[in-house]
Amino acid sequence: MLEDYNGLVADTQVLTGTQPVSMRIGLLWGMTESVLPQILAEFKERFPSVQLEIMVGSHEEIGTALRQQKLDMTISDQRKAFSGNYANICLTSFPLYIRVGHTHPLSQSKSVQMKDLQVYPALLLAVKGQEKIESDYYRDNLGFQSEFNFAYSPEEAALQLMVSTAYFTFEKMTTKATSNLYCEYCEFPLLQNQQPIERDYFLFYHLEHAHPYTEDFLEIAKRYFR
């Protein structure tokens, strides 16, 4: 009963603003190139008392942190069957693009078909120890048939593209010019049977551990993404 009382007091403090509130959000690599900075800025303007804690990482890293309740929500792609324990709310879709160096044989392309990539190595961004998880997903779920090489940071990926015939896959999350890190590279859409390939991105959170401000964040996010 004492634990129930203490929990009720804590909840009341959160709702009345007498206790600092933090919201922990996990973002997949690359999301900062989308409208996420604008979403976070508006949320902070509307709810200045809420302290935002941001974790940026791989799909596995932020997914594991959410399952361990180290995060309140994540924004990521779908790689596994949806769980009934979590809310899975589709926010948007991003087209899949290819990035290569200026000396790459495909550098003058306007677009590229999946079948045209088989003779070149694919460069994947990975966390050490998770290389097989990434390569299995790209081969079995997305259909890539290339040899897989790995980079462990965006900076390393940029350097590898400069000196190799590898290509880098990414979701085009903004219509703005490419970030300074990749301004010296060529980018073009990836097609399958002449059609663009798009990836869905979702907001995930545990239904039984939803943060008090989840709906507020979701309302802002939906407006920007759609």
Biotite code that builds the C-alpha atoms (Angstrom):
import biotite.structure as struc

atoms = struc.array([
    struc.Atom([0.000, 0.000, 0.000], chain_id="A", res_id=1, res_name="MET", atom_name="CA", element="C"),
    struc.Atom([2.884, 2.351, 0.767], chain_id="A", res_id=2, res_name="LEU", atom_name="CA", element="C"),
    struc.Atom([4.330, 1.698, -2.689], chain_id="A", res_id=3, res_name="GLU", atom_name="CA", element="C"),
    struc.Atom([0.958, 2.498, -4.254], chain_id="A", res_id=4, res_name="ASP", atom_name="CA", element="C"),
    struc.Atom([0.782, 5.725, -2.245], chain_id="A", res_id=5, res_name="TYR", atom_name="CA", element="C"),
    struc.Atom([4.321, 6.748, -3.242], chain_id="A", res_id=6, res_name="ASN", atom_name="CA", element="C"),
    struc.Atom([3.529, 5.990, -6.865], chain_id="A", res_id=7, res_name="GLY", atom_name="CA", element="C"),
    struc.Atom([0.395, 8.119, -6.685], chain_id="A", res_id=8, res_name="LEU", atom_name="CA", element="C"),
    struc.Atom([2.352, 11.000, -5.155], chain_id="A", res_id=9, res_name="VAL", atom_name="CA", element="C"),
    struc.Atom([4.980, 10.741, -7.891], chain_id="A", res_id=10, res_name="ALA", atom_name="CA", element="C"),
    struc.Atom([2.326, 10.720, -10.597], chain_id="A", res_id=11, res_name="ASP", atom_name="CA", element="C"),
    struc.Atom([0.658, 13.753, -9.060], chain_id="A", res_id=12, res_name="THR", atom_name="CA", element="C"),
    struc.Atom([3.966, 15.617, -8.940], chain_id="A", res_id=13, res_name="GLN", atom_name="CA", element="C"),
    struc.Atom([4.543, 14.880, -12.612], chain_id="A", res_id=14, res_name="VAL", atom_name="CA", element="C"),
    struc.Atom([1.092, 16.058, -13.633], chain_id="A", res_id=15, res_name="LEU", atom_name="CA", element="C"),
    struc.Atom([1.214, 19.227, -11.522], chain_id="A", res_id=16, res_name="THR", atom_name="CA", element="C"),
    struc.Atom([4.714, 20.116, -12.647], chain_id="A", res_id=17, res_name="GLY", atom_name="CA", element="C"),
    struc.Atom([6.202, 20.083, -9.154], chain_id="A", res_id=18, res_name="THR", atom_name="CA", element="C"),
    struc.Atom([8.710, 17.401, -10.131], chain_id="A", res_id=19, res_name="GLN", atom_name="CA", element="C"),
    struc.Atom([11.086, 17.657, -13.111], chain_id="A", res_id=20, res_name="PRO", atom_name="CA", element="C"),
    struc.Atom([9.903, 15.439, -15.968], chain_id="A", res_id=21, res_name="VAL", atom_name="CA", element="C"),
    struc.Atom([12.245, 13.809, -18.443], chain_id="A", res_id=22, res_name="SER", atom_name="CA", element="C"),
    struc.Atom([11.241, 12.085, -21.651], chain_id="A", res_id=23, res_name="MET", atom_name="CA", element="C"),
    struc.Atom([13.732, 9.690, -23.220], chain_id="A", res_id=24, res_name="ARG", atom_name="CA", element="C"),
    struc.Atom([13.541, 9.372, -27.003], chain_id="A", res_id=25, res_name="ILE", atom_name="CA", element="C"),
    struc.Atom([15.494, 6.960, -29.178], chain_id="A", res_id=26, res_name="GLY", atom_name="CA", element="C"),
    struc.Atom([16.177, 7.965, -32.793], chain_id="A", res_id=27, res_name="LEU", atom_name="CA", element="C"),
    struc.Atom([17.555, 5.849, -35.601], chain_id="A", res_id=28, res_name="LEU", atom_name="CA", element="C"),
    struc.Atom([20.769, 7.044, -37.246], chain_id="A", res_id=29, res_name="TRP", atom_name="CA", element="C"),
    struc.Atom([20.040, 9.728, -39.827], chain_id="A", res_id=30, res_name="GLY", atom_name="CA", element="C"),
    struc.Atom([16.849, 11.034, -38.232], chain_id="A", res_id=31, res_name="MET", atom_name="CA", element="C"),
    struc.Atom([18.483, 14.378, -37.421], chain_id="A", res_id=32, res_name="THR", atom_name="CA", element="C"),
    struc.Atom([18.424, 15.081, -41.179], chain_id="A", res_id=33, res_name="GLU", atom_name="CA", element="C"),
    struc.Atom([14.626, 14.894, -41.123], chain_id="A", res_id=34, res_name="SER", atom_name="CA", element="C"),
    struc.Atom([12.152, 17.269, -39.462], chain_id="A", res_id=35, res_name="VAL", atom_name="CA", element="C"),
    struc.Atom([13.028, 15.874, -36.015], chain_id="A", res_id=36, res_name="LEU", atom_name="CA", element="C"),
    struc.Atom([14.948, 19.012, -34.922], chain_id="A", res_id=37, res_name="PRO", atom_name="CA", element="C"),
    struc.Atom([11.851, 21.105, -35.655], chain_id="A", res_id=38, res_name="GLN", atom_name="CA", element="C"),
    struc.Atom([9.619, 18.667, -33.784], chain_id="A", res_id=39, res_name="ILE", atom_name="CA", element="C"),
    struc.Atom([11.883, 18.707, -30.739], chain_id="A", res_id=40, res_name="LEU", atom_name="CA", element="C"),
    struc.Atom([12.123, 22.506, -30.830], chain_id="A", res_id=41, res_name="ALA", atom_name="CA", element="C"),
    struc.Atom([8.341, 22.949, -30.888], chain_id="A", res_id=42, res_name="GLU", atom_name="CA", element="C"),
    struc.Atom([7.849, 20.389, -28.147], chain_id="A", res_id=43, res_name="PHE", atom_name="CA", element="C"),
    struc.Atom([10.356, 22.191, -25.912], chain_id="A", res_id=44, res_name="LYS", atom_name="CA", element="C"),
    struc.Atom([8.684, 25.519, -26.625], chain_id="A", res_id=45, res_name="GLU", atom_name="CA", element="C"),
    struc.Atom([5.271, 24.153, -25.638], chain_id="A", res_id=46, res_name="ARG", atom_name="CA", element="C"),
    struc.Atom([6.475, 22.072, -22.695], chain_id="A", res_id=47, res_name="PHE", atom_name="CA", element="C"),
    struc.Atom([9.613, 23.786, -21.340], chain_id="A", res_id=48, res_name="PRO", atom_name="CA", element="C"),
    struc.Atom([9.490, 21.857, -18.049], chain_id="A", res_id=49, res_name="SER", atom_name="CA", element="C"),
    struc.Atom([10.007, 18.518, -19.828], chain_id="A", res_id=50, res_name="VAL", atom_name="CA", element="C"),
    struc.Atom([13.660, 17.550, -20.122], chain_id="A", res_id=51, res_name="GLN", atom_name="CA", element="C"),
    struc.Atom([14.311, 15.711, -23.379], chain_id="A", res_id=52, res_name="LEU", atom_name="CA", element="C"),
    struc.Atom([16.980, 12.998, -23.379], chain_id="A", res_id=53, res_name="GLU", atom_name="CA", element="C"),
    struc.Atom([17.939, 11.835, -26.870], chain_id="A", res_id=54, res_name="ILE", atom_name="CA", element="C"),
    struc.Atom([19.671, 8.588, -27.819], chain_id="A", res_id=55, res_name="MET", atom_name="CA", element="C"),
    struc.Atom([20.771, 8.116, -31.442], chain_id="A", res_id=56, res_name="VAL", atom_name="CA", element="C"),
    struc.Atom([21.802, 4.635, -32.534], chain_id="A", res_id=57, res_name="GLY", atom_name="CA", element="C"),
    struc.Atom([21.148, 1.532, -34.576], chain_id="A", res_id=58, res_name="SER", atom_name="CA", element="C"),
    struc.Atom([17.775, -0.186, -34.819], chain_id="A", res_id=59, res_name="HIS", atom_name="CA", element="C"),
    struc.Atom([18.928, -2.874, -32.378], chain_id="A", res_id=60, res_name="GLU", atom_name="CA", element="C"),
    struc.Atom([20.394, -0.411, -29.879], chain_id="A", res_id=61, res_name="GLU", atom_name="CA", element="C"),
    struc.Atom([17.335, 1.782, -29.496], chain_id="A", res_id=62, res_name="ILE", atom_name="CA", element="C"),
    struc.Atom([14.935, -1.179, -29.736], chain_id="A", res_id=63, res_name="GLY", atom_name="CA", element="C"),
    struc.Atom([16.721, -2.970, -26.907], chain_id="A", res_id=64, res_name="THR", atom_name="CA", element="C"),
    struc.Atom([16.757, 0.203, -24.803], chain_id="A", res_id=65, res_name="ALA", atom_name="CA", element="C"),
    struc.Atom([12.986, 0.558, -25.292], chain_id="A", res_id=66, res_name="LEU", atom_name="CA", element="C"),
    struc.Atom([12.364, -3.050, -24.259], chain_id="A", res_id=67, res_name="ARG", atom_name="CA", element="C"),
    struc.Atom([14.517, -2.511, -21.169], chain_id="A", res_id=68, res_name="GLN", atom_name="CA", element="C"),
    struc.Atom([12.508, 0.649, -20.345], chain_id="A", res_id=69, res_name="GLN", atom_name="CA", element="C"),
    struc.Atom([15.594, 2.813, -20.734], chain_id="A", res_id=70, res_name="LYS", atom_name="CA", element="C"),
    struc.Atom([13.673, 4.811, -23.353], chain_id="A", res_id=71, res_name="LEU", atom_name="CA", element="C"),
    struc.Atom([10.094, 6.048, -23.345], chain_id="A", res_id=72, res_name="ASP", atom_name="CA", element="C"),
    struc.Atom([9.683, 5.926, -27.111], chain_id="A", res_id=73, res_name="MET", atom_name="CA", element="C"),
    struc.Atom([11.624, 5.369, -30.316], chain_id="A", res_id=74, res_name="THR", atom_name="CA", element="C"),
    struc.Atom([11.296, 6.523, -33.911], chain_id="A", res_id=75, res_name="ILE", atom_name="CA", element="C"),
    struc.Atom([12.631, 3.838, -36.198], chain_id="A", res_id=76, res_name="SER", atom_name="CA", element="C"),
    struc.Atom([11.954, 1.543, -39.136], chain_id="A", res_id=77, res_name="ASP", atom_name="CA", element="C"),
    struc.Atom([10.201, -1.800, -38.759], chain_id="A", res_id=78, res_name="GLN", atom_name="CA", element="C"),
    struc.Atom([12.386, -4.902, -38.912], chain_id="A", res_id=79, res_name="ARG", atom_name="CA", element="C"),
    struc.Atom([10.375, -7.434, -36.935], chain_id="A", res_id=80, res_name="LYS", atom_name="CA", element="C"),
    struc.Atom([6.736, -8.414, -36.540], chain_id="A", res_id=81, res_name="ALA", atom_name="CA", element="C"),
    struc.Atom([4.819, -5.899, -34.451], chain_id="A", res_id=82, res_name="PHE", atom_name="CA", element="C"),
    struc.Atom([4.316, -6.750, -30.787], chain_id="A", res_id=83, res_name="SER", atom_name="CA", element="C"),
    struc.Atom([0.911, -6.314, -29.166], chain_id="A", res_id=84, res_name="GLY", atom_name="CA", element="C"),
    struc.Atom([2.656, -4.838, -26.119], chain_id="A", res_id=85, res_name="ASN", atom_name="CA", element="C"),
    struc.Atom([3.731, -1.755, -28.052], chain_id="A", res_id=86, res_name="TYR", atom_name="CA", element="C"),
    struc.Atom([2.052, 1.029, -29.949], chain_id="A", res_id=87, res_name="ALA", atom_name="CA", element="C"),
    struc.Atom([3.306, 1.040, -33.539], chain_id="A", res_id=88, res_name="ASN", atom_name="CA", element="C"),
    struc.Atom([2.248, 4.307, -35.160], chain_id="A", res_id=89, res_name="ILE", atom_name="CA", element="C"),
    struc.Atom([3.353, 4.995, -38.732], chain_id="A", res_id=90, res_name="CYS", atom_name="CA", element="C"),
    struc.Atom([4.622, 8.562, -39.019], chain_id="A", res_id=91, res_name="LEU", atom_name="CA", element="C"),
    struc.Atom([5.945, 8.744, -42.571], chain_id="A", res_id=92, res_name="THR", atom_name="CA", element="C"),
    struc.Atom([7.723, 6.993, -45.435], chain_id="A", res_id=93, res_name="SER", atom_name="CA", element="C"),
    struc.Atom([11.125, 7.879, -46.861], chain_id="A", res_id=94, res_name="PHE", atom_name="CA", element="C"),
    struc.Atom([12.491, 6.893, -50.301], chain_id="A", res_id=95, res_name="PRO", atom_name="CA", element="C"),
    struc.Atom([15.593, 4.719, -50.355], chain_id="A", res_id=96, res_name="LEU", atom_name="CA", element="C"),
    struc.Atom([18.624, 6.378, -51.949], chain_id="A", res_id=97, res_name="TYR", atom_name="CA", element="C"),
    struc.Atom([22.156, 5.381, -52.928], chain_id="A", res_id=98, res_name="ILE", atom_name="CA", element="C"),
    struc.Atom([25.264, 7.456, -52.222], chain_id="A", res_id=99, res_name="ARG", atom_name="CA", element="C"),
    struc.Atom([28.576, 6.937, -54.077], chain_id="A", res_id=100, res_name="VAL", atom_name="CA", element="C"),
    struc.Atom([31.827, 8.808, -54.624], chain_id="A", res_id=101, res_name="GLY", atom_name="CA", element="C"),
    struc.Atom([32.359, 11.022, -57.692], chain_id="A", res_id=102, res_name="HIS", atom_name="CA", element="C"),
    struc.Atom([34.719, 8.454, -59.280], chain_id="A", res_id=103, res_name="THR", atom_name="CA", element="C"),
    struc.Atom([32.271, 5.579, -58.903], chain_id="A", res_id=104, res_name="HIS", atom_name="CA", element="C"),
    struc.Atom([31.092, 3.979, -62.194], chain_id="A", res_id=105, res_name="PRO", atom_name="CA", element="C"),
    struc.Atom([27.484, 4.853, -61.242], chain_id="A", res_id=106, res_name="LEU", atom_name="CA", element="C"),
    struc.Atom([28.208, 8.460, -60.320], chain_id="A", res_id=107, res_name="SER", atom_name="CA", element="C"),
    struc.Atom([26.520, 9.908, -63.415], chain_id="A", res_id=108, res_name="GLN", atom_name="CA", element="C"),
    struc.Atom([23.298, 7.991, -62.854], chain_id="A", res_id=109, res_name="SER", atom_name="CA", element="C"),
    struc.Atom([19.947, 9.697, -62.349], chain_id="A", res_id=110, res_name="LYS", atom_name="CA", element="C"),
    struc.Atom([18.602, 6.586, -60.616], chain_id="A", res_id=111, res_name="SER", atom_name="CA", element="C"),
    struc.Atom([19.667, 2.965, -60.229], chain_id="A", res_id=112, res_name="VAL", atom_name="CA", element="C"),
    struc.Atom([17.871, -0.378, -60.240], chain_id="A", res_id=113, res_name="GLN", atom_name="CA", element="C"),
    struc.Atom([18.466, -2.883, -57.459], chain_id="A", res_id=114, res_name="MET", atom_name="CA", element="C"),
    struc.Atom([19.866, -5.407, -59.986], chain_id="A", res_id=115, res_name="LYS", atom_name="CA", element="C"),
    struc.Atom([22.539, -2.906, -61.088], chain_id="A", res_id=116, res_name="ASP", atom_name="CA", element="C"),
    struc.Atom([24.136, -2.892, -57.636], chain_id="A", res_id=117, res_name="LEU", atom_name="CA", element="C"),
    struc.Atom([25.084, -6.568, -57.379], chain_id="A", res_id=118, res_name="GLN", atom_name="CA", element="C"),
    struc.Atom([28.614, -6.086, -58.754], chain_id="A", res_id=119, res_name="VAL", atom_name="CA", element="C"),
    struc.Atom([29.477, -3.403, -56.176], chain_id="A", res_id=120, res_name="TYR", atom_name="CA", element="C"),
    struc.Atom([29.942, -3.836, -52.410], chain_id="A", res_id=121, res_name="PRO", atom_name="CA", element="C"),
    struc.Atom([27.306, -2.353, -50.123], chain_id="A", res_id=122, res_name="ALA", atom_name="CA", element="C"),
    struc.Atom([28.590, -0.239, -47.247], chain_id="A", res_id=123, res_name="LEU", atom_name="CA", element="C"),
    struc.Atom([26.458, -0.589, -44.120], chain_id="A", res_id=124, res_name="LEU", atom_name="CA", element="C"),
    struc.Atom([26.573, 1.519, -40.978], chain_id="A", res_id=125, res_name="LEU", atom_name="CA", element="C"),
    struc.Atom([26.780, -0.862, -38.020], chain_id="A", res_id=126, res_name="ALA", atom_name="CA", element="C"),
    struc.Atom([27.645, -1.252, -34.363], chain_id="A", res_id=127, res_name="VAL", atom_name="CA", element="C"),
    struc.Atom([30.546, -3.610, -33.710], chain_id="A", res_id=128, res_name="LYS", atom_name="CA", element="C"),
    struc.Atom([29.168, -7.068, -33.051], chain_id="A", res_id=129, res_name="GLY", atom_name="CA", element="C"),
    struc.Atom([25.936, -6.370, -34.975], chain_id="A", res_id=130, res_name="GLN", atom_name="CA", element="C"),
    struc.Atom([27.319, -6.752, -38.482], chain_id="A", res_id=131, res_name="GLU", atom_name="CA", element="C"),
    struc.Atom([25.437, -10.003, -39.177], chain_id="A", res_id=132, res_name="LYS", atom_name="CA", element="C"),
    struc.Atom([22.150, -8.492, -37.978], chain_id="A", res_id=133, res_name="ILE", atom_name="CA", element="C"),
    struc.Atom([22.545, -5.621, -40.435], chain_id="A", res_id=134, res_name="GLU", atom_name="CA", element="C"),
    struc.Atom([23.664, -7.738, -43.387], chain_id="A", res_id=135, res_name="SER", atom_name="CA", element="C"),
    struc.Atom([20.904, -10.332, -42.825], chain_id="A", res_id=136, res_name="ASP", atom_name="CA", element="C"),
    struc.Atom([18.300, -7.580, -42.817], chain_id="A", res_id=137, res_name="TYR", atom_name="CA", element="C"),
    struc.Atom([19.557, -5.917, -45.988], chain_id="A", res_id=138, res_name="TYR", atom_name="CA", element="C"),
    struc.Atom([19.885, -9.255, -47.795], chain_id="A", res_id=139, res_name="ARG", atom_name="CA", element="C"),
    struc.Atom([16.796, -11.113, -46.551], chain_id="A", res_id=140, res_name="ASP", atom_name="CA", element="C"),
    struc.Atom([14.332, -8.260, -46.049], chain_id="A", res_id=141, res_name="ASN", atom_name="CA", element="C"),
    struc.Atom([15.370, -5.626, -48.586], chain_id="A", res_id=142, res_name="LEU", atom_name="CA", element="C"),
    struc.Atom([16.791, -7.911, -51.269], chain_id="A", res_id=143, res_name="GLY", atom_name="CA", element="C"),
    struc.Atom([20.371, -6.645, -51.607], chain_id="A", res_id=144, res_name="PHE", atom_name="CA", element="C"),
    struc.Atom([22.658, -9.239, -53.208], chain_id="A", res_id=145, res_name="GLN", atom_name="CA", element="C"),
    struc.Atom([25.967, -7.400, -52.876], chain_id="A", res_id=146, res_name="SER", atom_name="CA", element="C"),
    struc.Atom([28.981, -8.187, -50.740], chain_id="A", res_id=147, res_name="GLU", atom_name="CA", element="C"),
    struc.Atom([28.675, -6.251, -47.464], chain_id="A", res_id=148, res_name="PHE", atom_name="CA", element="C"),
    struc.Atom([31.325, -3.984, -45.983], chain_id="A", res_id=149, res_name="ASN", atom_name="CA", element="C"),
    struc.Atom([30.881, -2.067, -42.733], chain_id="A", res_id=150, res_name="PHE", atom_name="CA", element="C"),
    struc.Atom([31.541, 1.382, -41.329], chain_id="A", res_id=151, res_name="ALA", atom_name="CA", element="C"),
    struc.Atom([31.138, 2.215, -37.653], chain_id="A", res_id=152, res_name="TYR", atom_name="CA", element="C"),
    struc.Atom([30.454, 5.938, -37.906], chain_id="A", res_id=153, res_name="SER", atom_name="CA", element="C"),
    struc.Atom([29.129, 8.355, -40.554], chain_id="A", res_id=154, res_name="PRO", atom_name="CA", element="C"),
    struc.Atom([32.624, 9.836, -40.819], chain_id="A", res_id=155, res_name="GLU", atom_name="CA", element="C"),
    struc.Atom([34.164, 6.440, -41.576], chain_id="A", res_id=156, res_name="GLU", atom_name="CA", element="C"),
    struc.Atom([31.455, 5.741, -44.147], chain_id="A", res_id=157, res_name="ALA", atom_name="CA", element="C"),
    struc.Atom([32.195, 9.033, -45.907], chain_id="A", res_id=158, res_name="ALA", atom_name="CA", element="C"),
    struc.Atom([35.907, 8.195, -46.135], chain_id="A", res_id=159, res_name="LEU", atom_name="CA", element="C"),
    struc.Atom([35.292, 4.669, -47.399], chain_id="A", res_id=160, res_name="GLN", atom_name="CA", element="C"),
    struc.Atom([33.040, 5.960, -50.176], chain_id="A", res_id=161, res_name="LEU", atom_name="CA", element="C"),
    struc.Atom([35.793, 8.329, -51.279], chain_id="A", res_id=162, res_name="MET", atom_name="CA", element="C"),
    struc.Atom([38.365, 5.560, -51.859], chain_id="A", res_id=163, res_name="VAL", atom_name="CA", element="C"),
    struc.Atom([36.271, 2.556, -52.947], chain_id="A", res_id=164, res_name="SER", atom_name="CA", element="C"),
    struc.Atom([33.584, 1.365, -55.350], chain_id="A", res_id=165, res_name="THR", atom_name="CA", element="C"),
    struc.Atom([31.193, 0.724, -52.484], chain_id="A", res_id=166, res_name="ALA", atom_name="CA", element="C"),
    struc.Atom([27.748, 2.286, -52.334], chain_id="A", res_id=167, res_name="TYR", atom_name="CA", element="C"),
    struc.Atom([25.909, 3.462, -49.244], chain_id="A", res_id=168, res_name="PHE", atom_name="CA", element="C"),
    struc.Atom([22.146, 3.084, -48.794], chain_id="A", res_id=169, res_name="THR", atom_name="CA", element="C"),
    struc.Atom([20.117, 5.611, -46.820], chain_id="A", res_id=170, res_name="PHE", atom_name="CA", element="C"),
    struc.Atom([16.602, 6.997, -46.519], chain_id="A", res_id=171, res_name="GLU", atom_name="CA", element="C"),
    struc.Atom([16.227, 10.451, -48.045], chain_id="A", res_id=172, res_name="LYS", atom_name="CA", element="C"),
    struc.Atom([14.640, 12.247, -45.097], chain_id="A", res_id=173, res_name="MET", atom_name="CA", element="C"),
    struc.Atom([14.795, 15.829, -46.319], chain_id="A", res_id=174, res_name="THR", atom_name="CA", element="C"),
    struc.Atom([14.640, 17.829, -49.536], chain_id="A", res_id=175, res_name="THR", atom_name="CA", element="C"),
    struc.Atom([17.399, 20.114, -48.283], chain_id="A", res_id=176, res_name="LYS", atom_name="CA", element="C"),
    struc.Atom([20.934, 19.983, -49.632], chain_id="A", res_id=177, res_name="ALA", atom_name="CA", element="C"),
    struc.Atom([23.110, 17.130, -48.470], chain_id="A", res_id=178, res_name="THR", atom_name="CA", element="C"),
    struc.Atom([24.887, 17.660, -45.146], chain_id="A", res_id=179, res_name="SER", atom_name="CA", element="C"),
    struc.Atom([28.460, 18.939, -45.291], chain_id="A", res_id=180, res_name="ASN", atom_name="CA", element="C"),
    struc.Atom([29.745, 15.482, -44.469], chain_id="A", res_id=181, res_name="LEU", atom_name="CA", element="C"),
    struc.Atom([28.505, 14.149, -47.811], chain_id="A", res_id=182, res_name="TYR", atom_name="CA", element="C"),
    struc.Atom([28.650, 17.231, -50.024], chain_id="A", res_id=183, res_name="CYS", atom_name="CA", element="C"),
    struc.Atom([31.357, 15.616, -52.200], chain_id="A", res_id=184, res_name="GLU", atom_name="CA", element="C"),
    struc.Atom([29.270, 12.590, -53.123], chain_id="A", res_id=185, res_name="TYR", atom_name="CA", element="C"),
    struc.Atom([26.577, 11.665, -55.630], chain_id="A", res_id=186, res_name="CYS", atom_name="CA", element="C"),
    struc.Atom([23.102, 10.606, -54.548], chain_id="A", res_id=187, res_name="GLU", atom_name="CA", element="C"),
    struc.Atom([20.229, 9.116, -56.522], chain_id="A", res_id=188, res_name="PHE", atom_name="CA", element="C"),
    struc.Atom([17.040, 7.105, -55.860], chain_id="A", res_id=189, res_name="PRO", atom_name="CA", element="C"),
    struc.Atom([17.033, 3.322, -55.764], chain_id="A", res_id=190, res_name="LEU", atom_name="CA", element="C"),
    struc.Atom([14.325, 1.671, -57.872], chain_id="A", res_id=191, res_name="LEU", atom_name="CA", element="C"),
    struc.Atom([12.797, -1.786, -58.029], chain_id="A", res_id=192, res_name="GLN", atom_name="CA", element="C"),
    struc.Atom([11.037, -2.560, -61.325], chain_id="A", res_id=193, res_name="ASN", atom_name="CA", element="C"),
    struc.Atom([11.259, 1.151, -62.167], chain_id="A", res_id=194, res_name="GLN", atom_name="CA", element="C"),
    struc.Atom([9.408, 2.086, -58.970], chain_id="A", res_id=195, res_name="GLN", atom_name="CA", element="C"),
    struc.Atom([10.875, 3.958, -55.968], chain_id="A", res_id=196, res_name="PRO", atom_name="CA", element="C"),
    struc.Atom([11.528, 1.890, -52.859], chain_id="A", res_id=197, res_name="ILE", atom_name="CA", element="C"),
    struc.Atom([10.112, 3.470, -49.698], chain_id="A", res_id=198, res_name="GLU", atom_name="CA", element="C"),
    struc.Atom([10.657, 2.614, -46.046], chain_id="A", res_id=199, res_name="ARG", atom_name="CA", element="C"),
    struc.Atom([8.078, 3.251, -43.336], chain_id="A", res_id=200, res_name="ASP", atom_name="CA", element="C"),
    struc.Atom([9.080, 4.875, -40.056], chain_id="A", res_id=201, res_name="TYR", atom_name="CA", element="C"),
    struc.Atom([7.133, 4.357, -36.847], chain_id="A", res_id=202, res_name="PHE", atom_name="CA", element="C"),
    struc.Atom([6.854, 5.766, -33.360], chain_id="A", res_id=203, res_name="LEU", atom_name="CA", element="C"),
    struc.Atom([7.055, 2.907, -30.849], chain_id="A", res_id=204, res_name="PHE", atom_name="CA", element="C"),
    struc.Atom([6.242, 2.940, -27.144], chain_id="A", res_id=205, res_name="TYR", atom_name="CA", element="C"),
    struc.Atom([5.205, 0.375, -24.553], chain_id="A", res_id=206, res_name="HIS", atom_name="CA", element="C"),
    struc.Atom([1.458, 0.528, -23.984], chain_id="A", res_id=207, res_name="LEU", atom_name="CA", element="C"),
    struc.Atom([1.720, -0.101, -20.245], chain_id="A", res_id=208, res_name="GLU", atom_name="CA", element="C"),
    struc.Atom([4.539, 2.394, -19.709], chain_id="A", res_id=209, res_name="HIS", atom_name="CA", element="C"),
    struc.Atom([3.420, 5.285, -21.882], chain_id="A", res_id=210, res_name="ALA", atom_name="CA", element="C"),
    struc.Atom([4.944, 8.613, -20.923], chain_id="A", res_id=211, res_name="HIS", atom_name="CA", element="C"),
    struc.Atom([2.409, 11.285, -19.793], chain_id="A", res_id=212, res_name="PRO", atom_name="CA", element="C"),
    struc.Atom([3.469, 13.507, -22.714], chain_id="A", res_id=213, res_name="TYR", atom_name="CA", element="C"),
    struc.Atom([3.419, 10.806, -25.402], chain_id="A", res_id=214, res_name="THR", atom_name="CA", element="C"),
    struc.Atom([0.211, 12.041, -27.030], chain_id="A", res_id=215, res_name="GLU", atom_name="CA", element="C"),
    struc.Atom([1.480, 15.619, -27.082], chain_id="A", res_id=216, res_name="ASP", atom_name="CA", element="C"),
    struc.Atom([4.712, 14.580, -28.762], chain_id="A", res_id=217, res_name="PHE", atom_name="CA", element="C"),
    struc.Atom([2.821, 12.389, -31.216], chain_id="A", res_id=218, res_name="LEU", atom_name="CA", element="C"),
    struc.Atom([0.464, 15.215, -32.180], chain_id="A", res_id=219, res_name="GLU", atom_name="CA", element="C"),
    struc.Atom([3.412, 17.465, -33.052], chain_id="A", res_id=220, res_name="ILE", atom_name="CA", element="C"),
    struc.Atom([5.306, 14.706, -34.870], chain_id="A", res_id=221, res_name="ALA", atom_name="CA", element="C"),
    struc.Atom([2.335, 13.736, -37.052], chain_id="A", res_id=222, res_name="LYS", atom_name="CA", element="C"),
    struc.Atom([1.829, 17.311, -38.136], chain_id="A", res_id=223, res_name="ARG", atom_name="CA", element="C"),
    struc.Atom([5.429, 17.728, -39.274], chain_id="A", res_id=224, res_name="TYR", atom_name="CA", element="C"),
    struc.Atom([5.898, 14.349, -40.904], chain_id="A", res_id=225, res_name="PHE", atom_name="CA", element="C"),
    struc.Atom([2.641, 14.336, -42.850], chain_id="A", res_id=226, res_name="ARG", atom_name="CA", element="C"),
])
